[in-house]
């Protein structure tokens, strides 16, 4: 006698929480963007006096941005876990590829938080301490590499694997998988920025505006799009449609 598959009534809805996490990512990223516009671009790293003055003037805002980014990273973990569950529920045989994207996402979150810690360290260097321009410069350079080329490699892996499992499983609309592959291709731009210096004003620099506009924002836009699709209840529509057609064919 088989045991019926009984699920607790209070189990969180994975589609809903995937969507909520994605929308939270969008809101937090928008907040960060506004705060960055308020404090303005960072001075060049070889201008020691201006660099110290910048962090002295804006250290509270910078620490706030880092704190917001930590919550944003936690939201990304929730999104990635929900996305993985949606895929594996539709096609269990794709679990290893879904796990590949989920693992790369966790590493991306980890290195981003290390980068955030470096940025926070730069801000803390001027709090009740004698500022050290060389320490601020070193921490900022490390953060720029993690935000730039290193992050782009991982985002490319996340996006490519996500695109494949979406197209193979039918758990989400086909166009979301195609967009994921396009986002993966955009990450290639960020790889070369490791050779582009550290200026906040240059398009092709580590951690510069080019990485933000061509790599980070497209991926976050894809996350938000998937979140909206899932929270509206469209996840799995192709699977259900295929099952319905097969049932009609058998009948």
Number of C-alpha atoms within 10 A of each C-alpha: 3 4 5 6 5 6 7 6 6 6 7 9 10 19 24 18 20 31 26 20 25 28 22 19 25 21 14 19 18 12 14 21 12 12 15 15 9 11 15 12 12 14 18 14 20 11 11 16 13 15 20 23 15 17 24 17 13 16 22 15 17 22 19 15 21 20 16 15 20 18 14 22 20 14 22 23 19 19 29 25 21 22 28 23 19 23 25 19 14 22 18 13 12 18 17 11 19 27 18 15 27 23 17 21 23 19 15 24 20 13 17 20 20 16 22 24 18 21 23 22 18 26 24 19 19 20 14 7 8 9 20 15 21 14 12 24 19 13 19 21 19 17 22 25 22 21 24 26 25 18 25 27 17 22 25 25 20 28 27 22 22 28 23 17 23 26 16 16 22 21 25 25 19 15 12 19 25 18 20 25 20 17 26 26 15 22 26 18 17 27 19 16 23 18 12 14 16 21 20 20 14 14 16 21 24 30 29 22 17 20 27 16 13 17 26 21 15 19 25 18 16 18 26 23 18 26 28 19 19 26 21 12 13 15 22 20 14 17 16 14 12 13 12 12 12 11 10 9 8 7 6
